Amino acid sequence: MLISDLQALIEKMYSEKDRARGTPATFLWFMEEVGELATALREGTPQETAAEFADVIAWLVTLANINDVDLTATLQEKYGRGCPGCGKLVCTCESKS
């Protein structure tokens, strides 16, 4: 599934509820899913972890939809030509870890 397909699917399935809920409440749901992903990464099964990744992406797409962000275009613009920092396909920026 392409990101654009997922964004359209989420819009079709949930748009009315998502827009009524608004950005602040949707962001809280997104953060709850990020927490569930953290727990799954620490102690979940591979299936539980995979499902939480899907939930996090779905809620991120929801936030993009209700804020009128085209994720495909935005990702292409920011990362399509390489690292936003150094501009290279294989990043040569100084590590921040």
C-alpha beads as a LAMMPS data file, in Angstrom:
LAMMPS data file: protein, C-alpha beads

97 atoms
96 bonds

1 atom types
1 bond types

-500.0 500.0 xlo xhi
-500.0 500.0 ylo yhi
-500.0 500.0 zlo zhi

Masses

1 110.0

Atoms # bond

1 1 1 0.000 0.000 0.000
2 1 1 1.327 3.410 -0.921
3 1 1 1.230 6.259 1.592
4 1 1 -1.166 8.125 -0.691
5 1 1 -3.475 5.081 -0.760
6 1 1 -3.431 4.839 3.042
7 1 1 -4.096 8.544 3.405
8 1 1 -7.098 8.289 1.058
9 1 1 -8.391 5.158 2.820
10 1 1 -8.174 6.722 6.283
11 1 1 -9.862 9.861 4.938
12 1 1 -12.706 7.788 3.475
13 1 1 -13.209 5.636 6.586
14 1 1 -12.810 8.172 9.376
15 1 1 -12.820 11.734 8.006
16 1 1 -16.041 12.918 9.621
17 1 1 -15.127 11.619 13.089
18 1 1 -11.498 12.734 12.790
19 1 1 -12.305 16.296 11.792
20 1 1 -14.950 16.559 14.530
21 1 1 -12.414 15.344 17.121
22 1 1 -9.871 17.918 15.961
23 1 1 -6.111 18.114 16.131
24 1 1 -5.515 18.352 19.910
25 1 1 -7.554 15.251 20.786
26 1 1 -6.254 13.346 17.770
27 1 1 -2.683 14.151 18.777
28 1 1 -3.372 12.644 22.212
29 1 1 -4.639 9.443 20.565
30 1 1 -1.511 9.400 18.395
31 1 1 0.725 9.738 21.443
32 1 1 -1.156 6.949 23.219
33 1 1 -0.441 4.699 20.239
34 1 1 3.244 5.693 20.349
35 1 1 3.263 4.599 23.995
36 1 1 1.654 1.294 23.074
37 1 1 4.325 0.817 20.409
38 1 1 7.031 1.483 22.998
39 1 1 5.537 -1.183 25.243
40 1 1 5.254 -3.652 22.360
41 1 1 8.868 -3.053 21.335
42 1 1 9.941 -3.773 24.891
43 1 1 7.785 -6.772 25.704
44 1 1 5.358 -7.593 22.894
45 1 1 5.251 -10.399 20.408
46 1 1 6.317 -9.682 16.822
47 1 1 2.629 -9.638 15.820
48 1 1 1.710 -7.160 18.575
49 1 1 4.643 -4.945 17.643
50 1 1 3.687 -4.972 13.958
51 1 1 0.087 -4.071 14.818
52 1 1 1.241 -1.133 16.940
53 1 1 3.418 0.157 14.082
54 1 1 0.301 0.082 11.895
55 1 1 -1.720 1.963 14.525
56 1 1 0.949 4.659 14.902
57 1 1 1.082 5.193 11.144
58 1 1 -2.724 5.301 10.887
59 1 1 -2.983 7.974 13.590
60 1 1 -0.140 9.979 12.017
61 1 1 -1.981 9.843 8.691
62 1 1 -5.144 10.984 10.485
63 1 1 -3.287 14.007 11.860
64 1 1 -1.996 14.795 8.378
65 1 1 -5.491 14.502 6.903
66 1 1 -7.198 16.801 9.385
67 1 1 -4.380 19.329 8.923
68 1 1 -4.527 19.123 5.108
69 1 1 -0.997 17.743 4.701
70 1 1 -0.280 15.574 1.659
71 1 1 2.248 13.168 3.151
72 1 1 3.458 11.830 -0.198
73 1 1 4.285 15.313 -1.471
74 1 1 5.766 16.400 1.847
75 1 1 7.983 13.323 2.152
76 1 1 9.136 13.661 -1.456
77 1 1 9.964 17.325 -0.932
78 1 1 11.886 16.759 2.300
79 1 1 13.602 13.388 1.689
80 1 1 13.244 12.711 -2.050
81 1 1 16.689 13.980 -2.949
82 1 1 18.537 12.623 0.078
83 1 1 19.302 13.727 3.614
84 1 1 17.785 17.145 4.404
85 1 1 20.970 18.022 6.311
86 1 1 23.827 17.094 3.973
87 1 1 21.857 16.497 0.779
88 1 1 23.454 13.105 0.163
89 1 1 21.623 9.834 -0.436
90 1 1 23.753 8.166 2.237
91 1 1 23.866 10.661 5.104
92 1 1 27.276 12.042 6.051
93 1 1 26.001 14.393 8.773
94 1 1 27.790 14.197 12.094
95 1 1 26.047 11.633 14.295
96 1 1 23.897 12.972 17.159
97 1 1 23.716 9.668 19.070

Bonds

1 1 1 2
2 1 2 3
3 1 3 4
4 1 4 5
5 1 5 6
6 1 6 7
7 1 7 8
8 1 8 9
9 1 9 10
10 1 10 11
11 1 11 12
12 1 12 13
13 1 13 14
14 1 14 15
15 1 15 16
16 1 16 17
17 1 17 18
18 1 18 19
19 1 19 20
20 1 20 21
21 1 21 22
22 1 22 23
23 1 23 24
24 1 24 25
25 1 25 26
26 1 26 27
27 1 27 28
28 1 28 29
29 1 29 30
30 1 30 31
31 1 31 32
32 1 32 33
33 1 33 34
34 1 34 35
35 1 35 36
36 1 36 37
37 1 37 38
38 1 38 39
39 1 39 40
40 1 40 41
41 1 41 42
42 1 42 43
43 1 43 44
44 1 44 45
45 1 45 46
46 1 46 47
47 1 47 48
48 1 48 49
49 1 49 50
50 1 50 51
51 1 51 52
52 1 52 53
53 1 53 54
54 1 54 55
55 1 55 56
56 1 56 57
57 1 57 58
58 1 58 59
59 1 59 60
60 1 60 61
61 1 61 62
62 1 62 63
63 1 63 64
64 1 64 65
65 1 65 66
66 1 66 67
67 1 67 68
68 1 68 69
69 1 69 70
70 1 70 71
71 1 71 72
72 1 72 73
73 1 73 74
74 1 74 75
75 1 75 76
76 1 76 77
77 1 77 78
78 1 78 79
79 1 79 80
80 1 80 81
81 1 81 82
82 1 82 83
83 1 83 84
84 1 84 85
85 1 85 86
86 1 86 87
87 1 87 88
88 1 88 89
89 1 89 90
90 1 90 91
91 1 91 92
92 1 92 93
93 1 93 94
94 1 94 95
95 1 95 96
96 1 96 97
